[in-house]
């Protein structure tokens, strides 16, 4: 009987060692997968950040150009309403395109308007 319980105890210890080894390997695999995912997500986020920053810089540049054109028209004052209206429409179109590009970059879309 004593031998039976000793053998059963040894078998239980072996099962626990095996279980701990498998559990440790599985936990390691999960950590490695999570680390790889985090690394890939970081790369995507970095790439997206560059796209967003580029789109924002373009938006600022387009806004400055539009503002300069509108200021010129404002100072001229003698241009017809149709010329000023066309300039406003052109400015709005440029703004809409730059704004859409900025949102596309933020959302991760590669679609250009």
N, C-alpha and C positions, 0 to 999 in steps of 0.2 A: 504494500500500500504506500509506504514511504517513497519507494522508487517511482511509483506512478505519479505521485504528487510532485516529486522533484522533476520528472520528465515533463509533466504538464506545465510546471512553473518555467522550465527552460524554454518550452515551446511558446508560452505566453510572452516571455521576454524577447524571444526571436521575432515573434509577430509584431511586438511593439517597436523593436528596432527597425524592422522592415517598414512598418507603417510610418514611423518617423522619417525614415529615409525617403520614402515615396512622397510624403507630405512636404518635406523640405524641397525635394526636386520640383514638385508641382508649384509650390510657393515661389521658388526661384524662377520658374518658367513664366508665371504670372507677372512677377516684378520685371523681368526682362521684356516681356511683351508690352507692359505699361510704359517702361522706359523708352522703348522703340517708338511707341505711339506718341509719347510726349515729345520726343525728338523730332518726329515727322511733323507733328502739329506745330511745333516751334518754327520749323523751316517754312511751313505754309504761312504761318502768321507773319514771319519776317518777310516773305515774298509779298504777301498781301499788303503789309505796311509800306513797302517800297512803292507798290502800285498806287496805294491811297495817297501817299505823300506826293508822288508825281502828278496824280490827278489834281490834288489840291493846289500844287504850284501852278499847274496849267490854268486852273480856275482863277487864281489870283492874277496871273499874267493877263488872261483874257479880260478880266474885270478892269484892270488898269488901262488896257488898250481901249476898251469900250468907253471908259470914263473920259479918257483923253479925247477921243473922237467927239463925244457928246459935249465936252467943254468947248472944243473948237467951234462946234455948231452954235452953241449957246452964245459965244463971244461974237460970232459973225452976225447973228441976229437978223440979217437981211434975207437969209434963205427962206424959201417957201415952206409952208407947213408940210407939204408932201415930202420934201427932202428931209426935214427933221423927223417926220413920221417913219420914213424908210430907214433912217439911221437908228431910230428907237427899235424898230422891228428887227433890224440886223443885229443890234446889240442884244435884244431878248433872245434871238435864235442862238447866238453864240453862248449866252448864259445858259440856256436850256441844254445845249450840247455839252458844255463843260460840266454842268451840274449832273447830268445823266452819267457822264464818264466817271465823275467822282463817286457817285452812288454805285455804279457798276464795279468799280475798284473795291469799294468797301464791302459789297456783297460777294465779291469774288467772281463776278461775271466777266468774261472776256469779250462780251458783245460791245461793239463800238457803234455809236449813233451817227 
